Each structure stands twice: as C-alpha cells, then as structure tokens.
Amino acid sequence: MCHFHQLSSADKILLRDQLLAYAANMGGKNSFLKLLETIKKTSPHPLISKTSLLRFPKGVIKWNKNVHRDNLALLSTQMNARTEESPNLMAAQEDKNFKKITNMLRSLGPLTFTISMNNESDGKGFSFKAFNIIDDETTVMNPIFEIFFFCPVNVTKKILNFTDSPANGVATNEENGE
C-alpha cells in the first residue's frame, strides 16, 4: 500500500498490525526493515530471479514460479493504472491489452512467497500470496506483496510506526463520552 495516506484509519491500523505480526515472525522491526532494504537494493528486480529466491542476512525468500520481465513490466503498468475507487488489476474486456493482462494475472495468480529464517532464534518466518483473486473479473494485489516488492522503505516505516490519534480523525473513548 504505497498510498498509505489514502487508507481509512481502521485500514491503517489493520495493515500496521499485520506488518507488526510479520516483523515479529522475523525477529523484530529491524530485521523486517533490513529485508525490505535488501529487496530494494537488489538489481535487477528480485522477482525476475531465475532461481526464484532471494537471500538476505537472516534467511531466504522463495517463491514458487519464475516471473518474466515482460509480466513484471505489465504488472507495474496495471498497478499505476489503479485508482482508490477501483483497485482491480484486471482490465476491462474492451481494453486493447485485455488478453495480455489476463494472461499475466493467470500466470502470476498462484505466486506464493515463503520467508524462512536461518535460525529459529531469528524468528519462524511466514508465507503470503501475491494477489487476492476475488472472481474472474476482479483481482487485487495483496498489500503485503506490494509493500515487499514495490513500496519505498520509508512508507513501510510510516506504516509500522502509525499511531491512531484524534488528529487522525478518530475520536478517543473520552471524546465519545465513554
């Protein structure tokens, strides 16, 4: 969720709690952020690795299939075309790239990532999918996948450190008369 500021307060809290749980499974926020920095520094983009894995100091990320450069470019284009009202990655049938986009999403749909730690003392790791396929016409990107591979690290830091306050538009219990 690179556009974190556009989310509602409740969605921000939900995303923050999910990221904090993943960070705890990796041994803490610092380990989590170091992994994200490793991903951002890797060139070319780590998703197009022929081995479908990325090593980082405390472990390894593996995924179940290769991602081709053209699919990554098309995915990036579709991500940029999304709007707040329509986060759907699937193109309309009238779109001239409908077939390419549909094939890309079918190809990448089963993409699953597994993060394993070298030592149990570093954490236990976790898994996540790249997309949430709702139906034949609706596919949305998993926010965790987007955070890992596409969002800047400073956005992730903002998410991890988000605190809900009255200034964010949410009333406290005292303000609600409770």
TALIN-V681611 format. One record per residue. OMEGA is omega in degrees with one decimal (none if undefined). Layout:
BEGIN
omega
OMEGA
OMEGA
END
This chain:
BEGIN
omega
-178.8
178.3
-176.3
-177.2
-179.1
-178.3
174.1
-179.9
-179.7
178.5
177.5
-179.4
179.3
179.3
178.2
-178.6
177.9
178.6
178.1
176.8
177.3
178.8
178.3
178.3
178.4
179.2
175.6
-178.0
-176.9
178.2
179.7
-178.7
176.5
176.1
-179.8
177.7
176.3
179.1
-177.6
-178.4
-175.9
178.3
-5.6
-176.5
-175.3
-179.3
-178.7
176.7
-179.7
-179.7
-178.8
174.5
177.7
177.5
173.4
-171.1
-176.1
-179.4
-176.7
171.2
176.1
172.6
-165.1
177.2
178.7
175.5
-179.3
-176.5
-179.0
176.5
178.5
178.8
179.2
176.9
179.5
177.7
179.7
177.5
-179.4
-179.3
-179.6
173.8
178.6
-179.2
-176.8
-179.9
-177.2
177.1
-178.3
179.6
174.7
-177.4
178.8
-177.9
-177.8
178.7
-176.5
-176.4
178.8
-177.6
178.3
179.3
177.9
-179.1
175.7
-179.8
-176.1
-177.4
-178.5
-177.4
-179.9
-178.6
177.5
177.6
-180.0
179.5
179.8
-178.4
178.1
179.0
178.3
-178.1
-176.3
178.9
-178.2
178.0
174.0
178.2
-179.5
-174.2
169.7
-179.3
-175.3
174.9
-176.4
-176.1
-175.8
175.4
178.2
-178.8
174.1
-178.4
179.2
176.3
179.9
179.7
-178.3
-168.3
-174.3
-176.7
174.4
-178.2
-179.0
175.1
179.0
176.9
177.8
179.2
-177.7
-176.1
-178.4
172.2
-178.7
-179.7
178.1
178.9
178.9
176.2
178.8
-178.8
176.0
178.7
179.8
-179.2
179.2
-179.9
-179.9
none
END
